[in-house]
């Protein structure tokens, strides 16, 4: 069976923790920040975990986990 290709867009956006969970950086923290409140920008800085309902799709895009 041939090798599977990793989706490069997904590989750049997702990382795996040591326990196997998938983390990602939140969107909307790049530009046009003046109209966004400090509380919102502070929350956007944090790394978040992919929800359980989406883990299967992300794993399909990354067959070799990275």
N, CA, C and O atoms as a Tinker XYZ file with bonds, in Angstrom:
   264  protein
     1  N      0.838000   -1.180000    0.000000    73     2
     2  CA     0.000000    0.000000    0.000000    64     1     3
     3  C      0.889000    1.252000    0.000000    63     2     4     5
     4  O      1.863000    1.311000    0.750000    81     3
     5  N      0.567000    2.250000   -0.828000    73     3     6
     6  CA     1.429000    3.437000   -0.887000    64     5     7
     7  C      1.326000    4.279000    0.369000    63     6     8     9
     8  O      0.380000    4.163000    1.148000    81     7
     9  N      2.320000    5.126000    0.542000    73     7    10
    10  CA     2.320000    6.035000    1.681000    64     9    11
    11  C      1.184000    7.038000    1.541000    63    10    12    13
    12  O      0.793000    7.402000    0.432000    81    11
    13  N      0.662000    7.478000    2.674000    73    11    14
    14  CA    -0.363000    8.520000    2.679000    64    13    15
    15  C      0.321000    9.873000    2.792000    63    14    16    17
    16  O      1.377000   10.000000    3.413000    81    15
    17  N     -0.287000   10.870000    2.193000    73    15    18
    18  CA     0.274000   12.217000    2.284000    64    17    19
    19  C     -0.401000   12.980000    3.417000    63    18    20    21
    20  O     -1.617000   12.918000    3.601000    81    19
    21  N      0.416000   13.695000    4.162000    73    19    22
    22  CA    -0.096000   14.585000    5.200000    64    21    23
    23  C     -0.610000   15.850000    4.530000    63    22    24    25
    24  O      0.039000   16.396000    3.638000    81    23
    25  N     -1.769000   16.309000    4.959000    73    23    26
    26  CA    -2.291000   17.584000    4.463000    64    25    27
    27  C     -1.429000   18.690000    5.062000    63    26    28    29
    28  O     -1.417000   18.885000    6.277000    81    27
    29  N     -0.710000   19.411000    4.207000    73    27    30
    30  CA     0.261000   20.387000    4.684000    64    29    31
    31  C     -0.395000   21.570000    5.385000    63    30    32    33
    32  O      0.182000   22.132000    6.316000    81    31
    33  N     -1.585000   21.951000    4.952000    73    31    34
    34  CA    -2.302000   23.051000    5.615000    64    33    35
    35  C     -2.626000   22.670000    7.055000    63    34    36    37
    36  O     -2.494000   23.492000    7.961000    81    35
    37  N     -3.048000   21.428000    7.267000    73    35    38
    38  CA    -3.365000   20.969000    8.615000    64    37    39
    39  C     -2.097000   20.831000    9.457000    63    38    40    41
    40  O     -2.115000   21.124000   10.652000    81    39
    41  N     -1.009000   20.393000    8.849000    73    39    42
    42  CA     0.243000   20.212000    9.581000    64    41    43
    43  C      0.770000   21.532000   10.119000    63    42    44    45
    44  O      1.421000   21.561000   11.163000    81    43
    45  N      0.491000   22.627000    9.413000    73    43    46
    46  CA     0.948000   23.940000    9.858000    64    45    47
    47  C      0.052000   24.521000   10.943000    63    46    48    49
    48  O      0.479000   25.406000   11.685000    81    47
    49  N     -1.175000   24.041000   11.047000    73    47    50
    50  CA    -2.141000   24.627000   11.967000    64    49    51
    51  C     -2.306000   23.854000   13.269000    63    50    52    53
    52  O     -2.699000   24.433000   14.281000    81    51
    53  N     -2.016000   22.568000   13.259000    73    51    54
    54  CA    -2.262000   21.734000   14.431000    64    53    55
    55  C     -0.970000   21.123000   14.941000    63    54    56    57
    56  O     -0.071000   20.796000   14.166000    81    55
    57  N     -0.888000   20.973000   16.272000    73    55    58
    58  CA     0.230000   20.293000   16.918000    64    57    59
    59  C     -0.357000   19.306000   17.915000    63    58    60    61
    60  O     -1.493000   19.458000   18.362000    81    59
    61  N      0.425000   18.302000   18.253000    73    59    62
    62  CA    -0.035000   17.285000   19.188000    64    61    63
    63  C      0.648000   17.447000   20.537000    63    62    64    65
    64  O      1.841000   17.743000   20.608000    81    63
    65  N     -0.114000   17.253000   21.602000    73    63    66
    66  CA     0.462000   17.272000   22.938000    64    65    67
    67  C      1.058000   15.900000   23.224000    63    66    68    69
    68  O      0.877000   14.957000   22.453000    81    67
    69  N      1.767000   15.802000   24.339000    73    67    70
    70  CA     2.382000   14.524000   24.708000    64    69    71
    71  C      1.336000   13.445000   24.960000    63    70    72    73
    72  O      1.602000   12.259000   24.765000    81    71
    73  N      0.149000   13.855000   25.390000    73    71    74
    74  CA    -0.900000   12.880000   25.681000    64    73    75
    75  C     -1.748000   12.554000   24.448000    63    74    76    77
    76  O     -2.669000   11.741000   24.530000    81    75
    77  N     -1.443000   13.189000   23.294000    73    75    78
    78  CA    -2.147000   12.870000   22.073000    64    77    79
    79  C     -3.290000   13.789000   21.718000    63    78    80    81
    80  O     -3.961000   13.579000   20.707000    81    79
    81  N     -3.528000   14.809000   22.531000    73    79    82
    82  CA    -4.567000   15.776000   22.198000    64    81    83
    83  C     -4.049000   16.722000   21.121000    63    82    84    85
    84  O     -2.841000   16.853000   20.926000    81    83
    85  N     -4.965000   17.373000   20.430000    73    83    86
    86  CA    -4.588000   18.252000   19.324000    64    85    87
    87  C     -4.825000   19.698000   19.744000    63    86    88    89
    88  O     -5.925000   20.061000   20.160000    81    87
    89  N     -3.779000   20.520000   19.630000    73    87    90
    90  CA    -3.911000   21.925000   19.991000    64    89    91
    91  C     -3.776000   22.798000   18.743000    63    90    92    93
    92  O     -3.187000   22.389000   17.743000    81    91
    93  N     -4.331000   24.000000   18.824000    73    91    94
    94  CA    -4.286000   24.943000   17.708000    64    93    95
    95  C     -4.344000   26.361000   18.239000    63    94    96    97
    96  O     -4.770000   26.594000   19.371000    81    95
    97  N     -3.911000   27.311000   17.415000    73    95    98
    98  CA    -3.965000   28.720000   17.770000    64    97    99
    99  C     -5.265000   29.290000   17.239000    63    98   100   101
   100  O     -5.675000   28.981000   16.120000    81    99
   101  N     -5.912000   30.121000   18.037000    73    99   102
   102  CA    -7.205000   30.676000   17.649000    64   101   103
   103  C     -7.056000   31.713000   16.543000    63   102   104   105
   104  O     -6.016000   32.357000   16.407000    81   103
   105  N     -8.106000   31.856000   15.765000    73   103   106
   106  CA    -8.121000   32.809000   14.662000    64   105   107
   107  C     -8.525000   34.203000   15.146000    63   106   108   109
   108  O     -8.877000   34.385000   16.312000    81   107
   109  N     -8.471000   35.176000   14.249000    73   107   110
   110  CA    -8.908000   36.568000   14.483000    64   109   111
   111  C     -8.007000   37.346000   15.426000    63   110   112   113
   112  O     -8.455000   38.304000   16.056000    81   111
   113  N     -6.747000   36.954000   15.533000    73   111   114
   114  CA    -5.827000   37.723000   16.376000    64   113   115
   115  C     -4.643000   38.199000   15.537000    63   114   116   117
   116  O     -3.507000   38.218000   16.010000    81   115
   117  N     -4.916000   38.583000   14.296000    73   115   118
   118  CA    -3.858000   38.933000   13.365000    64   117   119
   119  C     -3.841000   40.415000   13.025000    63   118   120   121
   120  O     -2.792000   41.054000   13.108000    81   119
   121  N     -4.959000   40.958000   12.652000    73   119   122
   122  CA    -5.025000   42.379000   12.299000    64   121   123
   123  C     -6.416000   42.912000   12.607000    63   122   124   125
   124  O     -7.312000   42.155000   12.979000    81   123
   125  N     -6.590000   44.224000   12.449000    73   123   126
   126  CA    -7.805000   44.939000   12.846000    64   125   127
   127  C     -8.098000   44.662000   14.327000    63   126   128   129
   128  O     -9.186000   44.219000   14.693000    81   127
   129  N     -7.097000   44.935000   15.157000    73   127   130
   130  CA    -7.216000   44.631000   16.580000    64   129   131
   131  C     -7.735000   45.815000   17.388000    63   130   132   133
   132  O     -8.052000   45.666000   18.568000    81   131
   133  N     -7.825000   46.993000   16.764000    73   131   134
   134  CA    -8.217000   48.180000   17.529000    64   133   135
   135  C     -9.669000   48.110000   17.977000    63   134   136   137
   136  O    -10.011000   48.623000   19.042000    81   135
   137  N    -10.519000   47.489000   17.187000    73   135   138
   138  CA   -11.937000   47.424000   17.556000    64   137   139
   139  C    -12.267000   46.253000   18.479000    63   138   140   141
   140  O    -13.394000   46.142000   18.961000    81   139
   141  N    -11.295000   45.385000   18.726000    73   139   142
   142  CA   -11.511000   44.238000   19.601000    64   141   143
   143  C    -11.092000   44.593000   21.025000    63   142   144   145
   144  O    -10.070000   45.245000   21.237000    81   143
   145  N    -11.876000   44.166000   21.977000    73   143   146
   146  CA   -11.592000   44.479000   23.377000    64   145   147
   147  C    -10.388000   43.719000   23.906000    63   146   148   149
   148  O     -9.982000   42.708000   23.333000    81   147
   149  N     -9.819000   44.209000   25.003000    73   147   150
   150  CA    -8.645000   43.571000   25.591000    64   149   151
   151  C     -8.953000   42.159000   26.073000    63   150   152   153
   152  O     -8.130000   41.253000   25.939000    81   151
   153  N    -10.144000   41.980000   26.633000    73   151   154
   154  CA   -10.533000   40.657000   27.119000    64   153   155
   155  C    -10.586000   39.656000   25.973000    63   154   156   157
   156  O    -10.132000   38.520000   26.111000    81   155
   157  N    -11.141000   40.080000   24.842000    73   155   158
   158  CA   -11.242000   39.212000   23.662000    64   157   159
   159  C     -9.866000   38.889000   23.104000    63   158   160   161
   160  O     -9.597000   37.740000   22.756000    81   159
   161  N     -8.991000   39.886000   23.011000    73   159   162
   162  CA    -7.642000   39.668000   22.480000    64   161   163
   163  C     -6.826000   38.767000   23.396000    63   162   164   165
   164  O     -6.025000   37.958000   22.929000    81   163
   165  N     -7.032000   38.910000   24.698000    73   163   166
   166  CA    -6.318000   38.067000   25.654000    64   165   167
   167  C     -6.726000   36.611000   25.500000    63   166   168   169
   168  O     -5.886000   35.715000   25.582000    81   167
   169  N     -8.012000   36.373000   25.277000    73   167   170
   170  CA    -8.480000   34.995000   25.071000    64   169   171
   171  C     -8.005000   34.420000   23.745000    63   170   172   173
   172  O     -7.762000   33.218000   23.639000    81   171
   173  N     -7.872000   35.267000   22.738000    73   171   174
   174  CA    -7.413000   34.802000   21.429000    64   173   175
   175  C     -5.937000   34.416000   21.449000    63   174   176   177
   176  O     -5.494000   33.639000   20.603000    81   175
   177  N     -5.173000   34.944000   22.399000    73   175   178
   178  CA    -3.753000   34.604000   22.500000    64   177   179
   179  C     -3.540000   33.177000   22.957000    63   178   180   181
   180  O     -2.506000   32.581000   22.656000    81   179
   181  N     -4.487000   32.624000   23.670000    73   179   182
   182  CA    -4.316000   31.305000   24.266000    64   181   183
   183  C     -4.423000   30.190000   23.225000    63   182   184   185
   184  O     -5.182000   30.280000   22.260000    81   183
   185  N     -3.652000   29.157000   23.450000    73   183   186
   186  CA    -3.736000   27.959000   22.616000    64   185   187
   187  C     -4.928000   27.149000   23.100000    63   186   188   189
   188  O     -5.178000   27.071000   24.303000    81   187
   189  N     -5.662000   26.546000   22.177000    73   187   190
   190  CA    -6.860000   25.801000   22.530000    64   189   191
   191  C     -6.755000   24.369000   22.017000    63   190   192   193
   192  O     -5.923000   24.063000   21.163000    81   191
   193  N     -7.600000   23.507000   22.542000    73   191   194
   194  CA    -7.634000   22.110000   22.114000    64   193   195
   195  C     -8.794000   21.886000   21.152000    63   194   196   197
   196  O     -9.863000   22.477000   21.305000    81   195
   197  N     -8.575000   21.033000   20.171000    73   195   198
   198  CA    -9.618000   20.695000   19.210000    64   197   199
   199  C    -10.725000   19.930000   19.935000    63   198   200   201
   200  O    -10.452000   19.054000   20.756000    81   199
   201  N    -11.951000   20.264000   19.628000    73   199   202
   202  CA   -13.105000   19.632000   20.265000    64   201   203
   203  C    -13.185000   18.160000   19.854000    63   202   204   205
   204  O    -12.763000   17.789000   18.759000    81   203
   205  N    -13.726000   17.336000   20.737000    73   203   206
   206  CA   -13.810000   15.894000   20.494000    64   205   207
   207  C    -14.558000   15.555000   19.212000    63   206   208   209
   208  O    -14.249000   14.553000   18.566000    81   207
   209  N    -15.536000   16.371000   18.834000    73   207   210
   210  CA   -16.317000   16.084000   17.636000    64   209   211
   211  C    -15.518000   16.319000   16.358000    63   210   212   213
   212  O    -15.930000   15.857000   15.294000    81   211
   213  N    -14.382000   17.026000   16.427000    73   211   214
   214  CA   -13.578000   17.323000   15.244000    64   213   215
   215  C    -12.256000   16.563000   15.197000    63   214   216   217
   216  O    -11.520000   16.670000   14.216000    81   215
   217  N    -11.949000   15.806000   16.227000    73   215   218
   218  CA   -10.659000   15.115000   16.291000    64   217   219
   219  C    -10.496000   14.123000   15.143000    63   218   220   221
   220  O     -9.411000   14.009000   14.573000    81   219
   221  N    -11.556000   13.411000   14.804000    73   219   222
   222  CA   -11.482000   12.393000   13.759000    64   221   223
   223  C    -11.082000   12.998000   12.410000    63   222   224   225
   224  O    -10.276000   12.416000   11.683000    81   223
   225  N    -11.642000   14.163000   12.076000    73   223   226
   226  CA   -11.323000   14.824000   10.812000    64   225   227
   227  C     -9.868000   15.282000   10.764000    63   226   228   229
   228  O     -9.206000   15.152000    9.734000    81   227
   229  N     -9.375000   15.817000   11.877000    73   227   230
   230  CA    -7.995000   16.289000   11.912000    64   229   231
   231  C     -7.030000   15.117000   11.793000    63   230   232   233
   232  O     -6.017000   15.215000   11.100000    81   231
   233  N     -7.335000   14.020000   12.456000    73   231   234
   234  CA    -6.469000   12.841000   12.381000    64   233   235
   235  C     -6.441000   12.255000   10.973000    63   234   236   237
   236  O     -5.429000   11.689000   10.558000    81   235
   237  N     -7.536000   12.385000   10.240000    73   235   238
   238  CA    -7.554000   11.892000    8.864000    64   237   239
   239  C     -6.654000   12.727000    7.970000    63   238   240   241
   240  O     -6.090000   12.217000    7.002000    81   239
   241  N     -6.516000   14.014000    8.291000    73   239   242
   242  CA    -5.652000   14.901000    7.500000    64   241   243
   243  C     -4.181000   14.685000    7.819000    63   242   244   245
   244  O     -3.311000   15.006000    7.010000    81   243
   245  N     -3.901000   14.134000    9.013000    73   243   246
   246  CA    -2.525000   13.968000    9.452000    64   245   247
   247  C     -2.274000   12.506000    9.834000    63   246   248   249
   248  O     -2.253000   12.176000   11.020000    81   247
   249  N     -2.086000   11.633000    8.854000    73   247   250
   250  CA    -1.970000   10.201000    9.153000    64   249   251
   251  C     -0.717000    9.844000    9.957000    63   250   252   253
   252  O     -0.710000    8.828000   10.653000    81   251
   253  N      0.345000   10.660000    9.876000    73   251   254
   254  CA     1.570000   10.358000   10.585000    64   253   255
   255  C      1.787000   11.260000   11.779000    63   254   256   257
   256  O      2.901000   11.355000   12.293000    81   255
   257  N      0.722000   11.928000   12.229000    73   255   258
   258  CA     0.714000   12.744000   13.439000    64   257   259
   259  C      1.767000   13.838000   13.406000    63   258   260   261
   260  O      2.560000   13.977000   14.337000    81   259
   261  N      1.769000   14.607000   12.339000    73   259   262
   262  CA     2.690000   15.743000   12.298000    64   261   263
   263  C      3.307000   15.857000   10.947000    63   262   264
   264  O      4.114000   16.756000   10.711000    81   263
